[in-house]
Amino acid sequence: MAVDPGQPSSYEALEKGTPVYSSDGAQIGTVAHVLAVEEEDVFDGIVIAEHHRPGGHRFADADDIDRIYDRAVMLKLDAEAAARLHEPTANPAVVHEDPGAAASRPLARKLRRAWDYMSGNY
């Protein structure tokens, strides 16, 4: 990578607009939003605004992120795999889950939170 990523940092200091790079050095976009449950100090991942597709967004789970720096986020995924990251999904019609139903998958919950942020429903 030709860009100096800066010093190692934390999701708590990550700012909107920070460049996001694949493991093979391609800039795939910028940070649109950090998904975290601050009260529990849990980092879920980031919503990436794609620079090659205006208005396009992808969700990178915390497990997909290799390192966070002052001026860059490095993914564990190469550019091809990063292009296949999920888009935030539409908000479900029912916001609350039925306690008797099986719990939804963690990724589905994260994608819904990402969609809620992107659509202003937070």
N, CA, C and O atoms as CSV, one atom per row, in Angstrom:
chain,resi,resn,atom,element,x,y,z
A,1,MET,N,N,0.844,-1.170,0.000
A,1,MET,CA,C,0.000,0.000,0.000
A,1,MET,C,C,0.890,1.233,0.000
A,1,MET,O,O,1.844,1.298,0.775
A,2,ALA,N,N,0.606,2.200,-0.838
A,2,ALA,CA,C,1.392,3.419,-0.947
A,2,ALA,C,C,1.047,4.424,0.149
A,2,ALA,O,O,1.828,5.342,0.399
A,3,VAL,N,N,-0.074,4.280,0.792
A,3,VAL,CA,C,-0.527,5.216,1.813
A,3,VAL,C,C,-0.038,4.765,3.185
A,3,VAL,O,O,-0.046,3.574,3.498
A,4,ASP,N,N,0.386,5.728,3.998
A,4,ASP,CA,C,0.769,5.433,5.378
A,4,ASP,C,C,-0.507,5.319,6.199
A,4,ASP,O,O,-1.233,6.305,6.321
A,5,PRO,N,N,-0.813,4.132,6.777
A,5,PRO,CA,C,-2.060,3.971,7.517
A,5,PRO,C,C,-2.067,4.666,8.871
A,5,PRO,O,O,-3.124,4.807,9.487
A,6,GLY,N,N,-0.908,5.100,9.341
A,6,GLY,CA,C,-0.841,5.737,10.648
A,6,GLY,C,C,-0.601,4.724,11.738
A,6,GLY,O,O,-0.124,3.617,11.486
A,7,GLN,N,N,-0.934,5.110,12.941
A,7,GLN,CA,C,-0.728,4.273,14.119
A,7,GLN,C,C,-1.912,3.333,14.332
A,7,GLN,O,O,-3.035,3.656,13.946
A,8,PRO,N,N,-1.670,2.160,14.950
A,8,PRO,CA,C,-2.792,1.276,15.297
A,8,PRO,C,C,-3.805,2.047,16.144
A,8,PRO,O,O,-3.438,2.870,16.982
A,9,SER,N,N,-5.072,1.767,15.909
A,9,SER,CA,C,-6.137,2.487,16.588
A,9,SER,C,C,-7.240,1.512,16.992
A,9,SER,O,O,-7.029,0.299,17.019
A,10,SER,N,N,-8.404,2.047,17.301
A,10,SER,CA,C,-9.537,1.271,17.784
A,10,SER,C,C,-10.799,1.664,17.029
A,10,SER,O,O,-10.881,2.751,16.458
A,11,TYR,N,N,-11.777,0.773,17.031
A,11,TYR,CA,C,-13.065,1.095,16.409
A,11,TYR,C,C,-13.690,2.314,17.069
A,11,TYR,O,O,-14.452,3.038,16.428
A,12,GLU,N,N,-13.380,2.553,18.338
A,12,GLU,CA,C,-13.963,3.676,19.069
A,12,GLU,C,C,-13.490,5.027,18.517
A,12,GLU,O,O,-14.187,6.031,18.663
A,13,ALA,N,N,-12.318,5.056,17.888
A,13,ALA,CA,C,-11.779,6.299,17.334
A,13,ALA,C,C,-11.940,6.378,15.825
A,13,ALA,O,O,-11.541,7.369,15.214
A,14,LEU,N,N,-12.519,5.351,15.214
A,14,LEU,CA,C,-12.659,5.282,13.760
A,14,LEU,C,C,-13.652,6.330,13.277
A,14,LEU,O,O,-14.758,6.445,13.805
A,15,GLU,N,N,-13.241,7.096,12.260
A,15,GLU,CA,C,-14.067,8.189,11.759
A,15,GLU,C,C,-14.661,7.884,10.389
A,15,GLU,O,O,-14.084,7.149,9.587
A,16,LYS,N,N,-15.820,8.466,10.147
A,16,LYS,CA,C,-16.457,8.385,8.836
A,16,LYS,C,C,-15.484,8.946,7.799
A,16,LYS,O,O,-14.825,9.959,8.033
A,17,GLY,N,N,-15.405,8.272,6.648
A,17,GLY,CA,C,-14.525,8.723,5.579
A,17,GLY,C,C,-13.143,8.093,5.592
A,17,GLY,O,O,-12.359,8.319,4.670
A,18,THR,N,N,-12.825,7.307,6.617
A,18,THR,CA,C,-11.533,6.632,6.674
A,18,THR,C,C,-11.460,5.609,5.544
A,18,THR,O,O,-12.388,4.815,5.386
A,19,PRO,N,N,-10.380,5.603,4.749
A,19,PRO,CA,C,-10.259,4.639,3.649
A,19,PRO,C,C,-10.221,3.190,4.155
A,19,PRO,O,O,-9.638,2.894,5.198
A,20,VAL,N,N,-10.861,2.298,3.387
A,20,VAL,CA,C,-10.885,0.868,3.701
A,20,VAL,C,C,-10.162,0.137,2.570
A,20,VAL,O,O,-10.482,0.325,1.396
A,21,TYR,N,N,-9.181,-0.701,2.935
A,21,TYR,CA,C,-8.357,-1.409,1.961
A,21,TYR,C,C,-8.535,-2.917,2.087
A,21,TYR,O,O,-8.716,-3.447,3.184
A,22,SER,N,N,-8.480,-3.591,0.953
A,22,SER,CA,C,-8.488,-5.058,0.938
A,22,SER,C,C,-7.090,-5.546,1.324
A,22,SER,O,O,-6.148,-4.757,1.400
A,23,SER,N,N,-6.968,-6.841,1.565
A,23,SER,CA,C,-5.686,-7.417,1.970
A,23,SER,C,C,-4.642,-7.315,0.869
A,23,SER,O,O,-3.444,-7.382,1.147
A,24,ASP,N,N,-5.079,-7.154,-0.384
A,24,ASP,CA,C,-4.132,-7.016,-1.483
A,24,ASP,C,C,-3.878,-5.545,-1.841
A,24,ASP,O,O,-3.334,-5.250,-2.905
A,25,GLY,N,N,-4.271,-4.625,-0.954
A,25,GLY,CA,C,-3.919,-3.220,-1.098
A,25,GLY,C,C,-4.848,-2.334,-1.893
A,25,GLY,O,O,-4.556,-1.150,-2.063
A,26,ALA,N,N,-5.961,-2.858,-2.390
A,26,ALA,CA,C,-6.903,-2.043,-3.164
A,26,ALA,C,C,-7.830,-1.277,-2.219
A,26,ALA,O,O,-8.373,-1.849,-1.275
A,27,GLN,N,N,-8.006,0.022,-2.479
A,27,GLN,CA,C,-8.983,0.766,-1.688
A,27,GLN,C,C,-10.363,0.405,-2.213
A,27,GLN,O,O,-10.668,0.625,-3.385
A,28,ILE,N,N,-11.208,-0.159,-1.328
A,28,ILE,CA,C,-12.537,-0.590,-1.757
A,28,ILE,C,C,-13.620,0.413,-1.390
A,28,ILE,O,O,-14.753,0.303,-1.859
A,29,GLY,N,N,-13.282,1.386,-0.559
A,29,GLY,CA,C,-14.259,2.385,-0.158
A,29,GLY,C,C,-13.805,3.127,1.080
A,29,GLY,O,O,-12.619,3.167,1.406
A,30,THR,N,N,-14.782,3.718,1.767
A,30,THR,CA,C,-14.503,4.454,3.003
A,30,THR,C,C,-15.509,4.046,4.071
A,30,THR,O,O,-16.577,3.518,3.763
A,31,VAL,N,N,-15.164,4.292,5.307
A,31,VAL,CA,C,-16.067,3.983,6.420
A,31,VAL,C,C,-17.271,4.914,6.355
A,31,VAL,O,O,-17.122,6.136,6.366
A,32,ALA,N,N,-18.456,4.331,6.288
A,32,ALA,CA,C,-19.700,5.113,6.341
A,32,ALA,C,C,-20.234,5.152,7.770
A,32,ALA,O,O,-20.811,6.146,8.211
A,33,HIS,N,N,-20.025,4.035,8.485
A,33,HIS,CA,C,-20.559,3.937,9.848
A,33,HIS,C,C,-19.890,2.775,10.570
A,33,HIS,O,O,-19.590,1.740,9.975
A,34,VAL,N,N,-19.665,2.969,11.858
A,34,VAL,CA,C,-19.145,1.906,12.720
A,34,VAL,C,C,-20.324,1.303,13.464
A,34,VAL,O,O,-21.117,2.026,14.067
A,35,LEU,N,N,-20.442,-0.016,13.425
A,35,LEU,CA,C,-21.508,-0.696,14.164
A,35,LEU,C,C,-20.930,-1.291,15.444
A,35,LEU,O,O,-20.042,-2.143,15.412
A,36,ALA,N,N,-21.452,-0.821,16.558
A,36,ALA,CA,C,-20.979,-1.297,17.849
A,36,ALA,C,C,-22.101,-1.174,18.868
A,36,ALA,O,O,-23.011,-0.357,18.724
A,37,VAL,N,N,-22.017,-1.991,19.882
A,37,VAL,CA,C,-22.917,-1.887,21.028
A,37,VAL,C,C,-22.047,-1.308,22.138
A,37,VAL,O,O,-21.398,-2.037,22.888
A,38,GLU,N,N,-22.049,0.016,22.223
A,38,GLU,CA,C,-21.117,0.704,23.106
A,38,GLU,C,C,-21.280,0.339,24.571
A,38,GLU,O,O,-20.292,0.229,25.297
A,39,GLU,N,N,-22.534,0.147,25.017
A,39,GLU,CA,C,-22.758,-0.190,26.420
A,39,GLU,C,C,-22.095,-1.510,26.804
A,39,GLU,O,O,-21.756,-1.725,27.968
A,40,GLU,N,N,-21.914,-2.382,25.834
A,40,GLU,CA,C,-21.314,-3.690,26.099
A,40,GLU,C,C,-19.895,-3.795,25.547
A,40,GLU,O,O,-19.275,-4.856,25.631
A,41,ASP,N,N,-19.373,-2.696,24.979
A,41,ASP,CA,C,-18.043,-2.656,24.372
A,41,ASP,C,C,-17.860,-3.783,23.352
A,41,ASP,O,O,-16.865,-4.507,23.367
A,42,VAL,N,N,-18.859,-3.906,22.463
A,42,VAL,CA,C,-18.837,-4.935,21.426
A,42,VAL,C,C,-18.777,-4.256,20.063
A,42,VAL,O,O,-19.621,-3.422,19.737
A,43,PHE,N,N,-17.774,-4.620,19.273
A,43,PHE,CA,C,-17.597,-4.099,17.922
A,43,PHE,C,C,-18.183,-5.107,16.945
A,43,PHE,O,O,-17.726,-6.249,16.887
A,44,ASP,N,N,-19.208,-4.692,16.161
A,44,ASP,CA,C,-19.860,-5.582,15.195
A,44,ASP,C,C,-19.210,-5.539,13.825
A,44,ASP,O,O,-19.145,-6.562,13.144
A,45,GLY,N,N,-18.726,-4.374,13.406
A,45,GLY,CA,C,-18.151,-4.229,12.077
A,45,GLY,C,C,-18.355,-2.822,11.559
A,45,GLY,O,O,-18.629,-1.893,12.319
A,46,ILE,N,N,-18.212,-2.677,10.224
A,46,ILE,CA,C,-18.359,-1.355,9.615
A,46,ILE,C,C,-19.218,-1.442,8.357
A,46,ILE,O,O,-19.259,-2.469,7.679
A,47,VAL,N,N,-19.896,-0.346,8.066
A,47,VAL,CA,C,-20.578,-0.186,6.791
A,47,VAL,C,C,-19.600,0.592,5.908
A,47,VAL,O,O,-19.100,1.649,6.294
A,48,ILE,N,N,-19.341,0.049,4.718
A,48,ILE,CA,C,-18.384,0.644,3.793
A,48,ILE,C,C,-19.143,1.319,2.652
A,48,ILE,O,O,-19.976,0.698,1.992
A,49,ALA,N,N,-18.842,2.593,2.432
A,49,ALA,CA,C,-19.362,3.299,1.260
A,49,ALA,C,C,-18.399,2.983,0.122
A,49,ALA,O,O,-17.209,3.288,0.201
A,50,GLU,N,N,-18.921,2.372,-0.931
A,50,GLU,CA,C,-18.076,1.955,-2.039
A,50,GLU,C,C,-17.748,3.136,-2.943
A,50,GLU,O,O,-18.652,3.823,-3.418
A,51,HIS,N,N,-16.465,3.378,-3.183
A,51,HIS,CA,C,-16.091,4.521,-4.017
A,51,HIS,C,C,-16.295,4.248,-5.501
A,51,HIS,O,O,-16.431,5.190,-6.282
A,52,HIS,N,N,-16.319,2.997,-5.905
A,52,HIS,CA,C,-16.517,2.682,-7.333
A,52,HIS,C,C,-17.997,2.569,-7.710
A,52,HIS,O,O,-18.333,2.449,-8.888
A,53,ARG,N,N,-18.879,2.609,-6.705
A,53,ARG,CA,C,-20.314,2.484,-6.952
A,53,ARG,C,C,-21.046,3.497,-6.079
A,53,ARG,O,O,-21.436,3.166,-4.959
A,54,PRO,N,N,-21.241,4.719,-6.562
A,54,PRO,CA,C,-21.887,5.755,-5.757
A,54,PRO,C,C,-23.221,5.267,-5.171
A,54,PRO,O,O,-24.067,4.716,-5.875
A,55,GLY,N,N,-23.375,5.485,-3.878
A,55,GLY,CA,C,-24.589,5.064,-3.196
A,55,GLY,C,C,-24.554,3.619,-2.753
A,55,GLY,O,O,-25.448,3.177,-2.032
A,56,GLY,N,N,-23.541,2.869,-3.166
A,56,GLY,CA,C,-23.425,1.463,-2.787
A,56,GLY,C,C,-22.772,1.307,-1.423
A,56,GLY,O,O,-21.852,2.047,-1.074
A,57,HIS,N,N,-23.250,0.354,-0.668
A,57,HIS,CA,C,-22.708,0.084,0.659
A,57,HIS,C,C,-22.529,-1.415,0.843
A,57,HIS,O,O,-23.272,-2.217,0.277
A,58,ARG,N,N,-21.543,-1.778,1.637
A,58,ARG,CA,C,-21.274,-3.168,2.009
A,58,ARG,C,C,-21.044,-3.216,3.510
A,58,ARG,O,O,-20.634,-2.229,4.121
A,59,PHE,N,N,-21.313,-4.373,4.093
A,59,PHE,CA,C,-21.080,-4.566,5.520
A,59,PHE,C,C,-19.897,-5.497,5.707
A,59,PHE,O,O,-19.888,-6.609,5.179
A,60,ALA,N,N,-18.888,-5.043,6.465
A,60,ALA,CA,C,-17.745,-5.876,6.833
A,60,ALA,C,C,-17.877,-6.207,8.308
A,60,ALA,O,O,-17.806,-5.324,9.162
A,61,ASP,N,N,-18.068,-7.477,8.600
A,61,ASP,CA,C,-18.170,-7.959,9.964
A,61,ASP,C,C,-16.832,-7.747,10.676
A,61,ASP,O,O,-15.788,-7.685,10.028
A,62,ALA,N,N,-16.862,-7.637,11.993
A,62,ALA,CA,C,-15.631,-7.457,12.761
A,62,ALA,C,C,-14.610,-8.546,12.435
A,62,ALA,O,O,-13.409,-8.276,12.420
A,63,ASP,N,N,-15.067,-9.768,12.176
A,63,ASP,CA,C,-14.161,-10.867,11.841
A,63,ASP,C,C,-13.477,-10.686,10.494
A,63,ASP,O,O,-12.460,-11.329,10.233
A,64,ASP,N,N,-14.016,-9.816,9.624
A,64,ASP,CA,C,-13.424,-9.552,8.313
A,64,ASP,C,C,-12.337,-8.472,8.370
A,64,ASP,O,O,-11.628,-8.246,7.389
A,65,ILE,N,N,-12.213,-7.814,9.517
A,65,ILE,CA,C,-11.276,-6.699,9.653
A,65,ILE,C,C,-9.985,-7.185,10.293
A,65,ILE,O,O,-9.986,-7.790,11.365
A,66,ASP,N,N,-8.879,-6.901,9.601
A,66,ASP,CA,C,-7.568,-7.308,10.096
A,66,ASP,C,C,-7.054,-6.314,11.124
A,66,ASP,O,O,-6.731,-6.682,12.253
A,67,ARG,N,N,-6.980,-5.033,10.716
A,67,ARG,CA,C,-6.451,-4.002,11.607
A,67,ARG,C,C,-7.129,-2.667,11.342
A,67,ARG,O,O,-7.571,-2.376,10.231
A,68,ILE,N,N,-7.197,-1.865,12.400
A,68,ILE,CA,C,-7.710,-0.499,12.308
A,68,ILE,C,C,-6.567,0.430,12.675
A,68,ILE,O,O,-5.908,0.257,13.700
A,69,TYR,N,N,-6.343,1.420,11.819
A,69,TYR,CA,C,-5.298,2.419,12.041
A,69,TYR,C,C,-5.927,3.803,12.076
A,69,TYR,O,O,-7.124,3.965,11.836
A,70,ASP,N,N,-5.100,4.799,12.380
A,70,ASP,CA,C,-5.570,6.196,12.389
A,70,ASP,C,C,-6.179,6.608,11.057
A,70,ASP,O,O,-7.207,7.284,11.011
A,71,ARG,N,N,-5.526,6.188,9.966
A,71,ARG,CA,C,-5.919,6.676,8.648
A,71,ARG,C,C,-6.303,5.574,7.672
A,71,ARG,O,O,-6.333,5.809,6.464
A,72,ALA,N,N,-6.599,4.377,8.171
A,72,ALA,CA,C,-6.969,3.274,7.274
A,72,ALA,C,C,-7.546,2.107,8.054
A,72,ALA,O,O,-7.243,1.903,9.229
A,73,VAL,N,N,-8.387,1.349,7.365
A,73,VAL,CA,C,-8.887,0.070,7.874
A,73,VAL,C,C,-8.412,-0.989,6.889
A,73,VAL,O,O,-8.603,-0.853,5.681
A,74,MET,N,N,-7.798,-2.034,7.407
A,74,MET,CA,C,-7.303,-3.126,6.572
A,74,MET,C,C,-8.196,-4.350,6.772
A,74,MET,O,O,-8.386,-4.809,7.898
A,75,LEU,N,N,-8.738,-4.870,5.677
A,75,LEU,CA,C,-9.561,-6.075,5.744
A,75,LEU,C,C,-8.688,-7.326,5.620
A,75,LEU,O,O,-7.564,-7.259,5.123
A,76,LYS,N,N,-9.205,-8.442,6.066
A,76,LYS,CA,C,-8.560,-9.742,5.879
A,76,LYS,C,C,-8.848,-10.277,4.480
A,76,LYS,O,O,-8.206,-11.229,4.036
A,77,LEU,N,N,-9.802,-9.675,3.789
A,77,LEU,CA,C,-10.282,-10.151,2.497
A,77,LEU,C,C,-9.554,-9.471,1.354
A,77,LEU,O,O,-9.212,-8.292,1.442
A,78,ASP,N,N,-9.312,-10.225,0.264
A,78,ASP,CA,C,-8.756,-9.581,-0.933
A,78,ASP,C,C,-9.878,-8.808,-1.634
A,78,ASP,O,O,-11.040,-8.895,-1.236
A,79,ALA,N,N,-9.525,-8.057,-2.672
A,79,ALA,CA,C,-10.500,-7.196,-3.351
A,79,ALA,C,C,-11.676,-7.988,-3.912
A,79,ALA,O,O,-12.816,-7.528,-3.859
A,80,GLU,N,N,-11.406,-9.169,-4.446
A,80,GLU,CA,C,-12.475,-9.993,-5.015
A,80,GLU,C,C,-13.467,-10.439,-3.937
A,80,GLU,O,O,-14.680,-10.374,-4.137
A,81,ALA,N,N,-12.951,-10.887,-2.809
A,81,ALA,CA,C,-13.829,-11.310,-1.708
A,81,ALA,C,C,-14.559,-10.107,-1.108
A,81,ALA,O,O,-15.728,-10.219,-0.738
A,82,ALA,N,N,-13.889,-8.966,-1.009
A,82,ALA,CA,C,-14.521,-7.762,-0.462
A,82,ALA,C,C,-15.696,-7.316,-1.330
A,82,ALA,O,O,-16.684,-6.789,-0.817
A,83,ALA,N,N,-15.590,-7.525,-2.638
A,83,ALA,CA,C,-16.680,-7.156,-3.549
A,83,ALA,C,C,-17.922,-8.005,-3.310
A,83,ALA,O,O,-19.022,-7.621,-3.707
A,84,ARG,N,N,-17.754,-9.156,-2.664
A,84,ARG,CA,C,-18.891,-10.042,-2.379
A,84,ARG,C,C,-19.470,-9.857,-0.974
A,84,ARG,O,O,-20.355,-10.610,-0.570
A,85,LEU,N,N,-18.982,-8.865,-0.228
A,85,LEU,CA,C,-19.553,-8.603,1.090
A,85,LEU,C,C,-21.031,-8.268,0.949
A,85,LEU,O,O,-21.459,-7.733,-0.073
A,86,HIS,N,N,-21.797,-8.582,1.965
A,86,HIS,CA,C,-23.238,-8.328,1.957
A,86,HIS,C,C,-23.548,-6.842,1.979
A,86,HIS,O,O,-22.825,-6.048,2.582
A,87,GLU,N,N,-24.636,-6.482,1.311
A,87,GLU,CA,C,-25.177,-5.133,1.450
A,87,GLU,C,C,-26.053,-5.134,2.693
A,87,GLU,O,O,-26.639,-6.160,3.037
A,88,PRO,N,N,-26.149,-3.981,3.378
A,88,PRO,CA,C,-27.107,-3.931,4.495
A,88,PRO,C,C,-28.497,-4.292,3.974
A,88,PRO,O,O,-28.893,-3.845,2.898
A,89,THR,N,N,-29.228,-5.092,4.728
A,89,THR,CA,C,-30.531,-5.578,4.284
A,89,THR,C,C,-31.653,-4.654,4.739
A,89,THR,O,O,-31.489,-3.859,5.665
A,90,ALA,N,N,-32.779,-4.772,4.079
A,90,ALA,CA,C,-33.947,-3.963,4.420
A,90,ALA,C,C,-34.423,-4.272,5.827
A,90,ALA,O,O,-34.292,-5.392,6.323
A,91,ASN,N,N,-34.971,-3.259,6.445
A,91,ASN,CA,C,-35.502,-3.399,7.785
A,91,ASN,C,C,-36.706,-4.337,7.756
A,91,ASN,O,O,-37.577,-4.181,6.901
A,92,PRO,N,N,-36.776,-5.304,8.668
A,92,PRO,CA,C,-37.914,-6.220,8.667
A,92,PRO,C,C,-39.205,-5.512,9.059
A,92,PRO,O,O,-39.174,-4.476,9.724
A,93,ALA,N,N,-40.327,-6.066,8.649
A,93,ALA,CA,C,-41.625,-5.480,8.984
A,93,ALA,C,C,-41.869,-5.527,10.481
A,93,ALA,O,O,-42.486,-4.616,11.033
A,94,VAL,N,N,-41.395,-6.575,11.150
A,94,VAL,CA,C,-41.553,-6.711,12.597
A,94,VAL,C,C,-40.212,-6.404,13.236
A,94,VAL,O,O,-39.208,-7.053,12.941
A,95,VAL,N,N,-40.200,-5.410,14.114
A,95,VAL,CA,C,-38.947,-4.990,14.720
A,95,VAL,C,C,-38.570,-5.894,15.885
A,95,VAL,O,O,-37.389,-6.185,16.076
A,96,HIS,N,N,-39.541,-6.341,16.664
A,96,HIS,CA,C,-39.254,-7.166,17.829
A,96,HIS,C,C,-39.431,-8.635,17.491
A,96,HIS,O,O,-40.388,-9.030,16.825
A,97,GLU,N,N,-38.473,-9.444,17.972
A,97,GLU,CA,C,-38.557,-10.874,17.712
A,97,GLU,C,C,-39.536,-11.527,18.679
A,97,GLU,O,O,-39.714,-11.058,19.803
A,98,ASP,N,N,-40.158,-12.589,18.246
A,98,ASP,CA,C,-41.040,-13.386,19.084
A,98,ASP,C,C,-40.166,-14.181,20.044
A,98,ASP,O,O,-39.306,-14.937,19.594
A,99,PRO,N,N,-40.361,-14.032,21.368
A,99,PRO,CA,C,-39.520,-14.751,22.318
A,99,PRO,C,C,-39.606,-16.271,22.161
A,99,PRO,O,O,-38.678,-16.984,22.540
A,100,GLY,N,N,-40.697,-16.762,21.613
A,100,GLY,CA,C,-40.843,-18.204,21.426
A,100,GLY,C,C,-40.183,-18.709,20.159
A,100,GLY,O,O,-40.000,-19.914,19.991
A,101,ALA,N,N,-39.822,-17.793,19.261
A,101,ALA,CA,C,-39.191,-18.184,17.997
A,101,ALA,C,C,-37.686,-18.329,18.191
A,101,ALA,O,O,-37.108,-17.794,19.137
A,102,ALA,N,N,-37.079,-19.055,17.286
A,102,ALA,CA,C,-35.630,-19.209,17.332
A,102,ALA,C,C,-34.982,-17.838,17.116
A,102,ALA,O,O,-35.476,-17.019,16.342
A,103,ALA,N,N,-33.881,-17.608,17.805
A,103,ALA,CA,C,-33.177,-16.333,17.676
A,103,ALA,C,C,-32.643,-16.169,16.256
A,103,ALA,O,O,-32.211,-17.133,15.625
A,104,SER,N,N,-32.680,-14.928,15.766
A,104,SER,CA,C,-32.144,-14.684,14.427
A,104,SER,C,C,-30.621,-14.784,14.464
A,104,SER,O,O,-29.999,-14.661,15.520
A,105,ARG,N,N,-30.051,-15.004,13.317
A,105,ARG,CA,C,-28.603,-15.160,13.230
A,105,ARG,C,C,-27.912,-13.838,13.527
A,105,ARG,O,O,-28.450,-12.778,13.210
A,106,PRO,N,N,-26.725,-13.883,14.132
A,106,PRO,CA,C,-26.011,-12.655,14.468
A,106,PRO,C,C,-25.740,-11.765,13.250
A,106,PRO,O,O,-25.885,-10.547,13.343
A,107,LEU,N,N,-25.351,-12.346,12.114
A,107,LEU,CA,C,-25.082,-11.532,10.936
A,107,LEU,C,C,-26.351,-10.838,10.473
A,107,LEU,O,O,-26.295,-9.678,10.062
A,108,ALA,N,N,-27.482,-11.505,10.526
A,108,ALA,CA,C,-28.742,-10.886,10.112
A,108,ALA,C,C,-29.061,-9.696,11.009
A,108,ALA,O,O,-29.516,-8.661,10.522
A,109,ARG,N,N,-28.827,-9.829,12.312
A,109,ARG,CA,C,-29.073,-8.712,13.231
A,109,ARG,C,C,-28.138,-7.543,12.920
A,109,ARG,O,O,-28.556,-6.386,12.945
A,110,LYS,N,N,-26.880,-7.845,12.630
A,110,LYS,CA,C,-25.919,-6.792,12.306
A,110,LYS,C,C,-26.305,-6.084,11.015
A,110,LYS,O,O,-26.233,-4.858,10.930
A,111,LEU,N,N,-26.712,-6.845,10.018
A,111,LEU,CA,C,-27.107,-6.238,8.750
A,111,LEU,C,C,-28.332,-5.361,8.926
A,111,LEU,O,O,-28.432,-4.304,8.305
A,112,ARG,N,N,-29.275,-5.792,9.776
A,112,ARG,CA,C,-30.451,-4.959,10.044
A,112,ARG,C,C,-30.049,-3.665,10.735
A,112,ARG,O,O,-30.567,-2.598,10.408
A,113,ARG,N,N,-29.112,-3.756,11.706
A,113,ARG,CA,C,-28.644,-2.533,12.370
A,113,ARG,C,C,-27.964,-1.616,11.365
A,113,ARG,O,O,-28.134,-0.398,11.424
A,114,ALA,N,N,-27.193,-2.188,10.441
A,114,ALA,CA,C,-26.537,-1.384,9.407
A,114,ALA,C,C,-27.587,-0.706,8.535
A,114,ALA,O,O,-27.457,0.472,8.202
A,115,TRP,N,N,-28.625,-1.448,8.166
A,115,TRP,CA,C,-29.692,-0.865,7.346
A,115,TRP,C,C,-30.413,0.237,8.112
A,115,TRP,O,O,-30.712,1.295,7.558
A,116,ASP,N,N,-30.689,-0.016,9.386
A,116,ASP,CA,C,-31.358,1.007,10.194
A,116,ASP,C,C,-30.552,2.287,10.201
A,116,ASP,O,O,-31.116,3.376,10.084
A,117,TYR,N,N,-29.240,2.173,10.337
A,117,TYR,CA,C,-28.403,3.370,10.319
A,117,TYR,C,C,-28.490,4.063,8.958
A,117,TYR,O,O,-28.703,5.273,8.876
A,118,MET,N,N,-28.322,3.281,7.902
A,118,MET,CA,C,-28.276,3.857,6.558
A,118,MET,C,C,-29.613,4.513,6.201
A,118,MET,O,O,-29.632,5.490,5.453
A,119,SER,N,N,-30.720,3.999,6.718
A,119,SER,CA,C,-32.033,4.552,6.381
A,119,SER,C,C,-32.514,5.581,7.399
A,119,SER,O,O,-33.624,6.100,7.282
A,120,GLY,N,N,-31.681,5.879,8.399
A,120,GLY,CA,C,-32.045,6.885,9.392
A,120,GLY,C,C,-32.976,6.391,10.481
A,120,GLY,O,O,-33.556,7.202,11.203
A,121,ASN,N,N,-33.136,5.076,10.619
A,121,ASN,CA,C,-34.044,4.505,11.631
A,121,ASN,C,C,-33.283,4.085,12.887
A,121,ASN,O,O,-33.500,2.984,13.394
A,122,TYR,N,N,-32.417,4.918,13.385
A,122,TYR,CA,C,-31.624,4.551,14.573
A,122,TYR,C,C,-31.936,5.427,15.738
A,122,TYR,O,O,-31.360,5.255,16.812
